[in-house]
Amino acid sequence: MNFDPRYSGRNFTSVGTRPLRPDGVDKVTGRARYGADFNMAGQLVGRVLRSPHAHATIRRIDTSKAEKLAGVKAVITAADLPDLTDGDAAMYDILDNCMAREKALYDGHAVAAVAAVDARTARQALKLIEVDYEVLPHVTDVDEAMKHTAPLLNDAIFTEGLEEKPAKPSNVTKRTQFGHGDIHEGFGRADFVVERSFKTEQTHQGYIEPHACVANVSSDGTADLWVCTQGHFVYRQHCAQLLGMEASKLRVTSSEIGGGFGGKTHVWAEPVALALSRKAGRPVKLVMTRDEVFRASGPTSATSIDVRIGARKDGTITAAEATLRYSCGPYAGMWAEIGAMTAFACYRLENVRTVGYEVLVNRPKTAAYRAPSAPMAAFAVESAIDELAKEIGMDPVEFRIRNAAQEGTRSSYGPVYGPIGIGPTLEAAKNHPHMKAPLGKNQGRGMACGFWFNFGGQTCTDLNIGMDGSVSLAVGTVDVGGSRASLSLVAAEELGIAYEQVKAVVADTSSLGYNDMTDGSRGTFSSSMATISAARNAIKILRERAAQMWDIPIDDVVWEKGHAIAKGEKYGNLAALSLREIAAASGKTGGPIAGHSELVADGAGVSFATHICDIEVDPETGATRVLRYTVVQDAGKAVHPTYVEGQYQGGAAQGIGWALNEEYVYGKDGRLQNPGFLDYRIPVCSDLPMIDTQILEIPNPNHPYGVRGVGETSIVPPLAAIANAVSNAAGVRMTHIPMSPPRILAAIEAERGGRWSK
């Protein structure tokens, strides 16, 4: 049947309620199976040898001693993962990251791997592998890497996006520009101009579950991969291509995921495990240590950002520009491009320009982290916005309301907005009790706005109705934030049955058509659209079966509240047939009843949020305490409000850690000095206040229920909101994230000559 994805206002029965999570009992009792919980008979233990150098040529690798060790069943190097990428530069980068070829490009880069009968033997084998390195100069700082004197990571990289073709290779892989209007004319009309430079340090997503997989390559060339991932279909494609397999011969099953936040959207060790299994002829289990997770899986970019904004005395912004430099590890990325897209997206600007530079550094390959690149851009822009409001003498909320984007606004990155929620979130924040609460000594309040564009993508869903009236919903989007509950609510809503009758499962790659990665806040948005379509297909069949049972035309059958109803007075003697009754008779009316949907979920609605934060700064130590935090965000339609609130709170909590504590610390030798949770400190419960939430619902016109993705926007404002709060409490503008106590004290010292005054 044809499926109309447009929004139509309706009253909901199931959607918008708060049922218990379907995976809750298994997770609290330990029955849920994560990546490291799966085992196969005869499996081997895989371990990876990693470079101790930030940048080094690999002259020679001798694995002979390791191969002779009793209990070792396979040893691999780059020679066992030959280049089969056929000129695909992005895939070659993935291959090179999984196993270094000519050079080790960062501390932790994989150079060899072993599979042995137990962990002790595997560790001993790694010590027997001899690697002859020629250590090269390295660079880990994004600004230093842009200098013409910086060590060159890849002499085949020439900057893309320049007006003239560059004459020399560079660590800058790409220049991207967005904007419209005349920047120079706009600044010429400004009465006030604020110009600042900002830096953010590299952070990790901090998921509790490390990367883990079990790989088994059979003698007939078929293979199985059990893995913690945000996208098992993408993992199948990448692993199959890197190993020269047919994708149809590799079945990938996603485990429960103990956190991902974008960090489990890339393959890291999975191709290595498959290569080890292929060589050993036995299953191989490979689990990263925490040290490896930090040193060798994808953190965020470190950034350096310049912002300039001008405004008239009445508070109207006349021009805004930003230059954004993002590190992307040793491989080309698109992180600065996203930062440049999102930087000024909250505002209505006649004259705006953003320029982004992707910069290679000797650090791990950068990966997504929940609205990747946007938090850093928002930190810089929203800090400058706050400072400009102060210069003009306006309340920072009123200043933002005056300049907020609206429906019909041409965004800073190009598209014209439809119905959006930035204005409503600002008005809600302005009127929130938090904004009016009194502050004490050494305390400050900050607020900031954030934006994320969201994503739809390829989606496939199966809905099967059992003869007992139960419904099995098979989806291909990995549940990273409660989507199984939300999708069950959507199926129940469409079919008109109880939520408890529906069970959603994440199908493996052999059981369902292709699905894109669960990223870009697409999980519930795209799969709910496919679920609605599949349910409506099933309803058509249910109507056909009821018509057959009654021996009347299908056009005389309607579906209401879980029942087939014969419409018209002439059928007054026909009692409604429930879904359960129709399903029970399905064996006699044509067989199983199911609905299927394959679609590209276009029209993901953009998302906006406004956050408020109160901070107390200790003048003696520079230590901070988060006193109160409020998130106001547009969900379009909150399918499961409890999960939506959890997404809001989770993003804020991660943003608090990023703003105040978390950073990668590299030594002069280019080695990571804090690869563990003892020295890389994420927030614990005692660091956080209760995070208040307010859900707004401005329907997305491109979704039947008005749904927008909500998972990423909530991490965009915290860095700026907290920086504004700390700056107000300390009386000095903070421009470097994280705002650790030494940085706060140094800023106070530089501003006030060491004297605290309030």
Disulfide bonds with the S-S distance in Angstrom:
none
